Amino acid sequence: MRFREGMIVKSDAGRDQERFYVVVRAGEGFAYIADGKRRPLEKPKRKNIRHLKGTSCFIDLTQADTNPRLRRALRPWNHPGEKERPAAEQEGIACQNRI
């Protein structure tokens, strides 16, 4: 799978496994991911793409340009019991299905 900017990914390995992040940058074999809390946009984590699982959902990074907006956009994935889906769609998330 090719990782692109704005793609929502799930971490499969490491301390952060089972958490959802957004790809901020993608390079040769690595993706830089952020979630707005543990990993802010200013200091994204460099993660091997073998340890990530991609989704078909994307976030418009121009609308989620601050850490609070990014956290709000990822809330339905990292906290699935809460009903925040309409607010997430207002943040510019385009998603066809979730994992």
All heavy atoms as an XYZ file, in Angstrom:
806
protein
N       0.845     -1.174      0.000
C       0.000      0.000      0.000
C       0.889      1.235      0.000
O       1.893      1.291      0.682
C      -0.912     -0.002      1.226
C      -1.710      1.273      1.376
S      -2.874      1.230      2.722
C      -4.264      0.562      1.863
N       0.486      2.210     -0.746
C       1.218      3.470     -0.827
C       0.602      4.451      0.169
O      -0.593      4.725      0.142
C       1.112      4.013     -2.245
C       1.836      5.289     -2.480
C       1.903      5.577     -3.964
N       1.920      6.975     -4.290
C       2.956      7.778     -4.111
N       4.042      7.305     -3.574
N       2.907      9.039     -4.449
N       1.442      4.980      1.046
C       0.988      5.926      2.057
C       1.138      7.344      1.514
O       2.175      7.694      0.961
C       1.791      5.761      3.346
C       1.540      4.443      4.012
C       2.383      3.366      3.805
C       0.449      4.281      4.836
C       2.141      2.157      4.412
C       0.199      3.071      5.448
C       1.044      2.003      5.225
N       0.068      8.135      1.676
C       0.070      9.513      1.187
C      -0.268     10.463      2.318
O      -0.828     10.048      3.340
C      -0.953      9.674      0.065
C      -0.626      8.845     -1.163
C      -1.604      9.093     -2.264
N      -2.933      8.630     -1.835
C      -4.053      8.941     -2.449
N      -4.043      9.719     -3.496
N      -5.207      8.475     -2.019
N       0.045     11.726      2.141
C      -0.254     12.733      3.152
C      -1.748     12.804      3.415
O      -2.545     12.785      2.490
C       0.240     14.103      2.691
C       1.727     14.236      2.696
C       2.160     15.645      2.336
O       1.314     16.559      2.308
O       3.351     15.815      2.085
N      -2.102     12.851      4.682
C      -3.499     12.947      5.064
C      -4.178     11.609      5.299
O      -5.296     11.565      5.804
N      -3.523     10.502      4.968
C      -4.115      9.175      5.146
C      -4.151      8.818      6.632
O      -3.192      9.043      7.359
C      -3.307      8.126      4.389
C      -3.836      6.711      4.551
S      -2.800      5.481      3.745
C      -3.465      5.561      2.110
N      -5.258      8.264      7.074
C      -5.365      7.769      8.441
C      -4.813      6.349      8.465
O      -5.205      5.515      7.656
C      -6.820      7.802      8.935
C      -7.318      9.239      8.980
C      -6.938      7.151     10.304
C      -8.757      9.379      9.391
N      -3.873      6.102      9.387
C      -3.228      4.793      9.489
C      -3.342      4.286     10.918
O      -3.514      5.052     11.861
C      -1.744      4.860      9.062
C      -1.607      5.196      7.597
C      -0.967      5.840      9.906
N      -3.223      2.970     11.053
C      -3.253      2.322     12.358
C      -1.879      1.726     12.620
O      -1.308      1.065     11.756
C      -4.307      1.218     12.359
C      -4.447      0.499     13.669
C      -5.516     -0.563     13.563
C      -5.669     -1.339     14.830
N      -6.641     -2.423     14.688
N      -1.350      1.967     13.797
C      -0.050      1.430     14.172
C      -0.214     -0.033     14.583
O      -1.041     -0.355     15.431
C       0.539      2.241     15.314
O       1.751      1.674     15.742
N       0.580     -0.916     13.986
C       0.505     -2.344     14.287
C       1.626     -2.833     15.188
O       1.584     -3.959     15.661
C       0.532     -3.161     12.997
C      -0.830     -3.266     12.349
O      -1.832     -2.989     13.030
O      -0.889     -3.636     11.167
N       2.644     -2.020     15.429
C       3.777     -2.459     16.241
C       4.310     -1.295     17.064
O       4.179     -0.137     16.678
C       4.876     -3.014     15.346
N       4.904     -1.637     18.200
C       5.503     -0.625     19.054
C       4.604     -0.255     20.217
O       3.542     -0.825     20.430
N       5.048      0.731     20.978
C       4.269      1.188     22.142
C       2.943      1.796     21.749
O       2.009      1.832     22.536
C       5.051      2.247     22.903
C       6.277      1.737     23.564
C       6.923      2.860     24.311
N       8.226      2.436     24.790
C       9.070      3.216     25.399
N       8.762      4.484     25.592
N      10.223      2.757     25.816
N       2.894      2.311     20.535
C       1.694      3.001     20.076
C       0.766      2.111     19.260
O      -0.116      2.622     18.581
C       2.090      4.233     19.265
C       2.958      3.888     18.073
O       3.366      2.717     17.923
O       3.236      4.795     17.274
N       0.924      0.798     19.359
C       0.083     -0.080     18.545
C      -1.380      0.067     18.918
O      -1.710      0.436     20.040
C       0.520     -1.530     18.647
C       0.267     -2.211     19.952
C       0.847     -3.615     19.956
O       1.760     -3.921     19.221
N       0.300     -4.454     20.797
N      -2.244     -0.179     17.934
C      -3.695     -0.059     18.062
C      -4.172      1.395     18.127
O      -5.337      1.644     18.417
C      -4.237     -0.841     19.272
C      -3.919     -2.315     19.240
C      -4.502     -3.037     18.041
O      -5.653     -2.758     17.670
O      -3.786     -3.873     17.465
N      -3.314      2.375     17.884
C      -3.708      3.786     17.843
C      -3.744      4.254     16.398
O      -3.030      3.739     15.548
C      -2.710      4.659     18.612
C      -2.579      4.313     20.050
C      -3.183      5.228     21.043
N      -3.277      6.613     20.662
C      -4.264      7.386     21.063
N      -5.226      6.903     21.803
N      -4.308      8.646     20.716
N      -4.562      5.235     16.134
C      -4.695      5.796     14.790
C      -3.962      7.127     14.701
O      -3.975      7.917     15.641
C      -6.169      5.986     14.431
C      -6.872      4.688     14.164
C      -7.488      3.993     15.186
C      -6.895      4.153     12.884
C      -8.125      2.797     14.949
C      -7.533      2.958     12.636
C      -8.154      2.268     13.666
N      -3.323      7.344     13.567
C      -2.536      8.537     13.299
C      -2.828      9.030     11.889
O      -3.478      8.351     11.106
C      -1.034      8.223     13.406
C      -0.596      7.846     14.794
C      -0.610      6.521     15.216
C      -0.161      8.801     15.690
C      -0.219      6.162     16.490
C       0.244      8.460     16.972
C       0.217      7.147     17.362
O       0.606      6.800     18.621
N      -2.288     10.195     11.565
C      -2.388     10.751     10.222
C      -0.976     10.858      9.664
O      -0.048     11.281     10.368
C      -3.042     12.148     10.245
C      -2.978     12.802      8.891
C      -4.468     12.039     10.701
N      -0.812     10.476      8.403
C       0.482     10.605      7.740
C       0.687     12.072      7.392
O      -0.108     12.668      6.675
C       0.547      9.726      6.474
C       1.855      9.951      5.738
C       0.373      8.255      6.830
N       1.753     12.643      7.942
C       2.092     14.036      7.676
C       3.020     14.135      6.470
O       2.881     15.024      5.642
C       2.745     14.679      8.923
C       3.133     16.115      8.662
C       1.817     14.582     10.113
N       3.960     13.194      6.370
C       4.886     13.106      5.241
C       5.159     11.640      4.995
O       5.108     10.826      5.910
C       6.225     13.767      5.592
C       6.351     15.192      5.296
C       7.779     15.684      5.495
N       8.511     14.976      6.540
C       9.104     15.569      7.563
N       9.045     16.853      7.715
N       9.771     14.851      8.451
N       5.499     11.313      3.767
C       5.863      9.931      3.432
C       7.160      9.958      2.636
O       7.363     10.843      1.799
C       4.760      9.268      2.621
N       8.025      8.994      2.926
C       9.305      8.915      2.249
C       9.610      7.492      1.831
O       8.723      6.643      1.761
N      10.863      7.219      1.587
C      11.318      5.896      1.175
C      11.269      4.922      2.350
O      12.171      4.902      3.180
C      12.749      5.977      0.634
C      12.850      6.585     -0.728
C      12.195      5.700     -1.782
O      12.377      4.474     -1.721
O      11.513      6.251     -2.648
N      10.223      4.138      2.440
C      10.109      3.115      3.469
C       9.660      3.628      4.825
O       9.535      2.842      5.765
N       9.451      4.935      4.957
C       9.049      5.512      6.229
C       7.892      6.470      6.026
O       7.713      7.038      4.955
C      10.210      6.280      6.883
C      11.328      5.387      7.313
C      12.432      5.207      6.506
C      11.271      4.712      8.515
C      13.465      4.375      6.891
C      12.295      3.876      8.910
C      13.402      3.707      8.097
N       7.115      6.638      7.082
C       6.047      7.632      7.088
C       6.187      8.417      8.381
O       6.547      7.876      9.424
C       4.684      6.964      7.017
N       5.926      9.696      8.317
C       5.947     10.553      9.488
C       4.501     10.748      9.916
O       3.687     11.239      9.149
C       6.616     11.882      9.172
C       8.095     11.728      8.930
C       8.576     11.381      7.673
C       9.009     11.891      9.963
C       9.925     11.212      7.449
C      10.362     11.716      9.741
C      10.818     11.385      8.489
O      12.158     11.207      8.271
N       4.188     10.317     11.161
C       2.808     10.296     11.623
C       2.631     11.199     12.842
O       3.568     11.412     13.611
C       2.353      8.857     11.952
C       3.255      8.220     13.015
C       2.315      8.004     10.697
C       2.785      6.873     13.504
N       1.416     11.727     12.985
C       1.087     12.580     14.127
C      -0.358     12.324     14.519
O      -1.173     11.923     13.688
C       1.280     14.046     13.759
N      -0.651     12.564     15.806
C      -2.031     12.445     16.283
C      -2.497     13.689     17.023
O      -3.634     13.776     17.441
C      -2.221     11.208     17.153
C      -1.500     11.270     18.481
O      -0.683     12.187     18.680
O      -1.747     10.401     19.326
N      -1.629     14.669     17.192
C      -2.011     15.909     17.848
C      -1.873     15.899     19.347
O      -1.993     16.935     19.984
N      -1.625     14.739     19.953
C      -1.486     14.664     21.405
C      -0.131     14.078     21.774
O       0.760     14.794     22.207
C      -2.617     13.827     22.005
C      -2.611     13.841     23.508
C      -3.826     13.186     24.089
C      -3.790     13.329     25.598
N      -5.017     12.874     26.197
N       0.017     12.774     21.607
C       1.300     12.144     21.910
C       2.364     12.556     20.908
O       3.529     12.691     21.258
C       1.149     10.621     21.898
C       0.306     10.107     23.019
C       0.277      8.586     23.018
N      -0.452      8.105     24.159
C      -1.615      7.489     24.076
N      -2.169      7.274     22.901
N      -2.227      7.070     25.153
N       1.934     12.726     19.685
C       2.826     13.159     18.608
C       2.220     14.393     17.944
O       1.308     14.292     17.126
C       3.007     12.042     17.570
C       3.933     10.973     18.021
C       5.324     11.550     18.167
N       6.207     10.586     18.801
C       7.502     10.791     18.949
N       8.048     11.892     18.534
N       8.233      9.884     19.522
N       2.694     15.592     18.303
C       2.143     16.804     17.701
C       2.597     16.976     16.255
O       3.544     16.325     15.801
C       2.701     17.919     18.588
C       3.923     17.351     19.202
C       3.683     15.869     19.335
N       1.931     17.849     15.558
C       2.259     18.120     14.159
C       3.674     18.671     14.001
O       4.322     18.438     12.987
C       1.256     19.113     13.565
C      -0.121     18.562     13.256
C      -1.088     19.696     12.968
C      -0.048     17.608     12.083
N       4.160     19.381     15.008
C       5.489     19.975     14.938
C       6.598     18.948     15.069
O       7.733     19.198     14.676
C       5.674     21.025     16.048
C       4.713     22.177     15.971
C       3.357     21.852     16.590
O       3.293     21.038     17.539
O       2.356     22.404     16.104
N       6.275     17.785     15.668
C       7.286     16.754     15.901
C       6.690     15.376     15.585
O       6.435     14.575     16.487
C       7.748     16.809     17.359
C       8.979     15.996     17.627
C       9.425     16.159     19.057
C      10.616     15.263     19.327
N      11.016     15.321     20.722
N       6.457     15.082     14.303
C       5.860     13.785     13.954
C       6.841     12.636     14.169
O       8.056     12.827     14.179
C       5.504     13.945     12.478
C       6.446     14.972     11.976
C       6.717     15.897     13.133
N       6.290     11.454     14.366
C       7.096     10.253     14.574
C       7.449      9.622     13.242
O       6.586      9.446     12.378
C       6.337      9.248     15.422
C       7.094      7.950     15.645
C       6.386      7.083     16.648
C       7.090      5.775     16.890
N       8.500      5.878     17.158
N       8.702      9.252     13.068
C       9.143      8.528     11.885
C       8.905      7.046     12.154
O       9.431      6.488     13.105
C      10.621      8.792     11.636
C      11.158      8.080     10.450
C      12.621      8.413     10.280
N      13.188      7.583      9.247
C      14.409      7.106      9.271
N      15.216      7.396     10.279
N      14.844      6.358      8.298
N       8.084      6.419     11.317
C       7.703      5.025     11.544
C       7.880      4.237     10.249
O       7.531      4.703      9.170
C       6.243      4.957     11.998
C       5.842      3.599     12.513
C       5.084      3.750     13.796
C       4.604      2.404     14.270
N       5.084      2.092     15.575
N       8.388      3.034     10.387
C       8.553      2.138      9.248
C       7.169      1.756      8.716
O       6.277      1.421      9.490
C       9.311      0.892      9.701
C       9.790      0.055      8.560
O       9.088     -0.141      7.581
N      11.017     -0.440      8.687
N       7.013      1.779      7.401
C       5.692      1.512      6.835
C       5.265      0.064      7.037
O       4.080     -0.244      6.934
C       5.615      1.907      5.350
C       6.611      1.114      4.529
C       5.800      3.390      5.183
C       6.452      1.304      3.036
N       6.202     -0.826      7.338
C       5.826     -2.218      7.623
C       5.047     -2.337      8.927
O       4.364     -3.316      9.168
C       7.064     -3.105      7.693
C       7.709     -3.328      6.350
C       8.873     -4.238      6.478
N       9.952     -3.502      7.134
C      11.101     -4.019      7.517
N      11.338     -5.292      7.340
N      12.022     -3.284      8.089
N       5.168     -1.318      9.785
C       4.487     -1.331     11.073
C       3.196     -0.528     11.071
O       2.632     -0.264     12.137
C       5.415     -0.787     12.159
C       6.685     -1.570     12.281
N       7.834     -1.022     12.780
C       6.992     -2.846     11.950
C       8.796     -1.941     12.757
N       8.304     -3.053     12.261
N       2.737     -0.143      9.890
C       1.513      0.629      9.754
C       0.520     -0.106      8.872
O       0.909     -0.815      7.947
C       1.800      2.000      9.129
C       2.666      2.954      9.929
C       2.993      4.173      9.094
C       1.973      3.349     11.214
N      -0.747      0.099      9.161
C      -1.818     -0.454      8.339
C      -2.660      0.714      7.851
O      -3.178      1.491      8.658
C      -2.671     -1.415      9.169
C      -3.718     -2.137      8.374
C      -4.416     -3.156      9.254
C      -5.399     -3.969      8.455
N      -6.077     -4.956      9.290
N      -2.767      0.862      6.556
C      -3.483      1.994      5.992
C      -4.987      1.785      5.963
O      -5.486      0.665      5.981
N      -5.723      2.881      5.942
C      -7.173      2.855      5.783
C      -7.508      3.580      4.483
O      -6.631      4.124      3.827
C      -7.888      3.562      6.952
O      -7.560      4.947      6.918
C      -7.492      2.966      8.284
N      -8.762      3.605      4.139
C      -9.186      4.332      2.943
C      -9.665      5.735      3.303
O     -10.298      6.394      2.495
C     -10.293      3.559      2.233
O     -11.404      3.437      3.085
N      -9.371      6.188      4.515
C      -9.827      7.489      4.995
C      -8.704      8.511      4.920
O      -7.552      8.201      5.209
C     -10.294      7.378      6.432
S     -11.622      6.205      6.647
N      -9.070      9.728      4.561
C      -8.110     10.808      4.448
C      -8.622     12.031      5.211
O      -9.818     12.256      5.304
C      -7.880     11.197      2.987
C      -7.115     10.169      2.228
C      -7.754      9.088      1.650
C      -5.761     10.272      2.101
C      -7.048      8.127      0.960
C      -5.038      9.327      1.409
C      -5.684      8.249      0.839
N      -7.681     12.812      5.714
C      -7.977     14.071      6.372
C      -7.341     15.176      5.546
O      -6.197     15.056      5.119
C      -7.418     14.098      7.811
C      -8.166     13.119      8.697
C      -7.482     15.501      8.400
C      -7.641     13.051     10.103
N      -8.079     16.238      5.349
C      -7.541     17.401      4.662
C      -6.634     18.131      5.653
O      -7.108     18.737      6.612
C      -8.682     18.299      4.191
C      -8.199     19.482      3.398
O      -6.997     19.518      3.035
O      -9.011     20.379      3.131
N      -5.324     18.072      5.437
C      -4.376     18.646      6.385
C      -4.411     20.169      6.412
O      -3.916     20.774      7.359
C      -2.961     18.154      6.077
C      -2.713     16.676      6.371
C      -1.302     16.283      5.977
C      -2.938     16.365      7.839
N      -4.998     20.793      5.411
C      -5.120     22.250      5.455
C      -6.185     22.674      6.465
O      -6.095     23.759      7.025
C      -5.467     22.826      4.070
O      -6.697     22.257      3.622
C      -4.365     22.525      3.076
N      -7.174     21.812      6.705
C      -8.209     22.115      7.704
C      -7.809     21.621      9.091
O      -8.216     22.187     10.090
C      -9.542     21.513      7.303
C     -10.140     22.169      6.090
C     -11.506     21.609      5.754
O     -12.005     20.721      6.429
N     -12.101     22.137      4.704
N      -7.028     20.553      9.166
C      -6.552     20.026     10.449
C      -5.112     20.492     10.649
O      -4.192     19.705     10.789
C      -6.645     18.506     10.471
N      -4.919     21.811     10.665
C      -3.575     22.386     10.700
C      -3.059     22.651     12.110
O      -1.914     23.033     12.285
C      -3.527     23.665      9.872
C      -4.555     24.685     10.336
O      -5.435     24.311     11.136
O      -4.469     25.836      9.899
N      -3.880     22.419     13.126
C      -3.445     22.577     14.511
C      -3.649     21.259     15.246
O      -4.423     20.401     14.807
C      -4.237     23.690     15.231
O      -5.611     23.309     15.295
C      -4.091     25.025     14.516
N      -2.970     21.111     16.354
C      -3.077     19.869     17.125
C      -4.487     19.615     17.663
O      -4.964     18.484     17.581
C      -2.044     19.860     18.247
C      -0.646     19.722     17.707
O      -0.394     18.934     16.802
N       0.269     20.503     18.239
N      -5.196     20.614     18.197
C      -6.571     20.340     18.648
C      -7.500     19.897     17.514
O      -8.333     19.016     17.699
C      -7.027     21.673     19.244
C      -5.778     22.364     19.634
C      -4.759     21.954     18.617
N      -7.366     20.495     16.347
C      -8.199     20.089     15.209
C      -7.863     18.672     14.763
O      -8.758     17.908     14.389
C      -8.014     21.051     14.045
C      -8.661     22.373     14.267
C      -8.488     23.252     13.071
N      -9.078     24.556     13.296
C      -8.907     25.588     12.508
N      -8.166     25.475     11.428
N      -9.473     26.732     12.788
N      -6.589     18.316     14.802
C      -6.191     16.960     14.426
C      -6.730     15.948     15.427
O      -7.247     14.899     15.041
C      -4.671     16.868     14.330
C      -4.101     15.544     13.865
C      -4.629     15.177     12.485
C      -2.595     15.595     13.851
N      -6.658     16.254     16.710
C      -7.212     15.355     17.740
C      -8.709     15.174     17.544
O      -9.241     14.072     17.660
C      -6.946     15.904     19.140
C      -5.554     15.700     19.632
C      -5.450     15.938     21.121
N      -5.933     17.234     21.559
C      -5.188     18.332     21.669
N      -3.914     18.290     21.352
N      -5.710     19.457     22.101
N      -9.406     16.260     17.254
C     -10.855     16.203     17.047
C     -11.188     15.355     15.822
O     -12.153     14.595     15.826
C     -11.403     17.619     16.882
C     -12.892     17.685     17.013
C     -13.418     19.117     16.995
N     -12.656     20.023     17.829
C     -12.082     21.157     17.373
N     -12.208     21.516     16.129
N     -11.410     21.929     18.194
N     -10.387     15.455     14.783
C     -10.641     14.677     13.576
C     -10.378     13.186     13.793
O     -11.062     12.338     13.212
C      -9.772     15.192     12.430
N      -9.424     12.837     14.653
C      -9.092     11.428     14.910
C      -9.902     10.812     16.048
O      -9.814      9.608     16.288
C      -7.599     11.288     15.227
C      -6.653     11.470     14.054
C      -5.215     11.446     14.531
C      -6.881     10.393     13.011
N     -10.693     11.604     16.737
C     -11.450     11.106     17.883
C     -12.330      9.900     17.560
O     -12.374      8.950     18.341
C     -12.287     12.223     18.503
C     -13.043     11.768     19.736
C     -13.736     12.911     20.406
N     -12.849     13.713     21.217
C     -12.442     13.369     22.442
N     -12.826     12.243     22.959
N     -11.650     14.150     23.135
N     -13.059      9.847     16.434
C     -13.898      8.670     16.176
C     -13.103      7.375     16.029
O     -13.618      6.299     16.289
C     -14.604      9.002     14.861
C     -14.482     10.461     14.698
C     -13.258     10.881     15.427
N     -11.841      7.467     15.657
C     -11.035      6.263     15.490
C     -10.357      5.848     16.784
O     -10.298      4.665     17.096
C      -9.989      6.496     14.402
C     -10.586      6.438     13.051
C     -10.723      5.334     12.262
C     -11.201      7.498     12.336
N     -11.363      5.667     11.099
C     -11.661      6.984     11.118
C     -11.394      8.845     12.607
C     -12.316      7.761     10.179
C     -12.032      9.626     11.671
C     -12.494      9.084     10.477
N      -9.856      6.802     17.557
C      -9.158      6.466     18.791
C     -10.098      6.288     19.977
O      -9.725      5.684     20.970
C      -8.108      7.539     19.109
C      -6.908      7.421     18.196
O      -6.512      6.317     17.825
N      -6.342      8.537     17.816
N     -11.323      6.791     19.876
C     -12.337      6.647     20.929
C     -13.644      6.231     20.261
O     -14.570      7.038     20.130
C     -12.523      7.957     21.687
C     -11.255      8.490     22.266
N     -10.664      7.945     23.374
C     -10.442      9.504     21.868
C      -9.558      8.607     23.651
N      -9.398      9.555     22.745
N     -13.766      4.976     19.836
C     -14.921      4.570     19.022
C     -16.265      4.581     19.744
O     -17.293      4.593     19.097
C     -14.566      3.158     18.580
C     -13.575      2.667     19.574
C     -12.841      3.883     20.072
N     -16.309      4.629     21.045
C     -17.581      4.599     21.753
C     -18.307      5.927     21.757
O     -19.504      5.991     22.005
N     -17.594      6.995     21.467
C     -18.205      8.320     21.506
C     -18.853      8.645     20.167
O     -18.409      8.204     19.125
C     -17.142      9.364     21.841
C     -16.530      9.155     23.199
C     -15.469     10.186     23.493
O     -15.379     11.181     22.770
O     -14.735      9.975     24.465
N     -19.877      9.455     20.202
C     -20.579      9.831     18.972
C     -20.063     11.173     18.487
O     -20.648     12.214     18.750
C     -22.077      9.892     19.221
C     -22.667      8.537     19.516
C     -24.159      8.615     19.619
C     -24.719      7.231     19.878
N     -26.158      7.226     19.945
N     -18.955     11.175     17.796
C     -18.346     12.396     17.280
C     -18.236     12.367     15.763
O     -17.526     13.144     15.177
C     -16.943     12.585     17.875
C     -16.942     12.954     19.314
C     -17.348     14.392     19.557
O     -17.090     15.243     18.682
O     -17.937     14.659     20.604
N     -18.896     11.468     15.105
C     -18.761     11.326     13.662
C     -19.165     12.589     12.892
O     -18.426     13.008     12.020
C     -19.572     10.120     13.192
C     -19.332      9.751     11.765
C     -17.954      9.161     11.610
N     -17.732      8.908     10.214
C     -16.564      8.823      9.657
N     -15.487      8.936     10.390
N     -16.428      8.596      8.387
N     -20.297     13.245     13.177
C     -20.630     14.455     12.417
C     -19.581     15.547     12.575
O     -19.264     16.244     11.633
C     -21.971     14.886     13.000
C     -22.563     13.639     13.547
C     -21.384     12.835     14.053
N     -19.014     15.705     13.779
C     -17.982     16.715     13.983
C     -16.728     16.368     13.191
O     -16.053     17.239     12.665
C     -17.650     16.828     15.471
N     -16.411     15.081     13.076
C     -15.240     14.674     12.314
C     -15.435     14.953     10.833
O     -14.506     15.365     10.148
C     -14.960     13.190     12.532
N     -16.643     14.767     10.341
C     -16.888     15.039      8.931
C     -16.785     16.527      8.638
O     -16.406     16.920      7.547
C     -18.249     14.482      8.523
C     -18.247     12.974      8.473
C     -19.616     12.381      8.225
O     -20.600     13.144      8.158
O     -19.691     11.159      8.097
N     -17.073     17.361      9.617
C     -16.915     18.796      9.431
C     -15.453     19.189      9.361
O     -15.112     20.223      8.808
C     -17.600     19.550     10.563
C     -19.099     19.428     10.543
C     -19.722     20.032     11.784
O     -19.037     20.550     12.650
N     -21.040     19.945     11.859
N     -14.564     18.377      9.915
C     -13.133     18.678      9.908
C     -12.475     18.339      8.572
O     -11.300     18.544      8.408
C     -12.415     17.899     11.016
C     -12.728     18.385     12.392
C     -12.204     19.778     12.658
O     -11.148     20.140     12.124
O     -12.861     20.515     13.399
N     -13.207     17.790      7.638
C     -12.645     17.523      6.315
C     -12.161     16.097      6.133
O     -11.209     15.857      5.418
N     -12.822     15.138      6.764
C     -12.445     13.737      6.614
C     -13.251     13.138      5.479
O     -14.470     13.235      5.456
C     -12.707     12.942      7.908
C     -11.853     13.473      9.023
C     -12.439     11.463      7.701
C     -12.138     12.843     10.348
N     -12.548     12.505      4.553
C     -13.218     11.779      3.483
C     -12.935     10.308      3.701
O     -11.788      9.881      3.657
C     -12.685     12.225      2.135
N     -13.967      9.531      3.981
C     -13.758      8.130      4.314
C     -14.812      7.277      3.634
O     -15.980      7.620      3.639
C     -13.846      7.938      5.822
S     -13.510      6.262      6.346
N     -14.339      6.151      3.082
C     -15.284      5.229      2.467
C     -15.658      4.119      3.429
O     -16.788      3.689      3.473
C     -14.675      4.646      1.204
C     -14.457      5.720      0.160
C     -13.704      5.211     -1.031
O     -13.449      4.015     -1.131
N     -13.349      6.105     -1.918
N     -14.718      3.648      4.227
C     -15.029      2.647      5.252
C     -13.944      2.678      6.316
O     -12.863      3.203      6.097
C     -15.156      1.246      4.663
C     -13.915      0.816      3.920
O     -12.897      1.476      3.960
N     -14.012     -0.283      3.221
N     -14.245      2.113      7.488
C     -13.284      2.063      8.591
C     -12.831      0.636      8.791
O     -13.512     -0.305      8.418
C     -13.937      2.559      9.880
C     -13.918      4.049     10.000
C     -14.529      4.508     11.284
N     -14.024      3.820     12.445
C     -14.593      3.915     13.627
N     -15.672      4.605     13.788
N     -14.089      3.274     14.640
N     -11.709      0.491      9.459
C     -11.196     -0.853      9.777
C     -12.020     -1.411     10.904
O     -12.315     -0.758     11.849
C      -9.727     -0.810     10.229
C      -8.864     -0.231      9.143
C      -9.232     -2.187     10.569
C      -7.426     -0.104      9.522
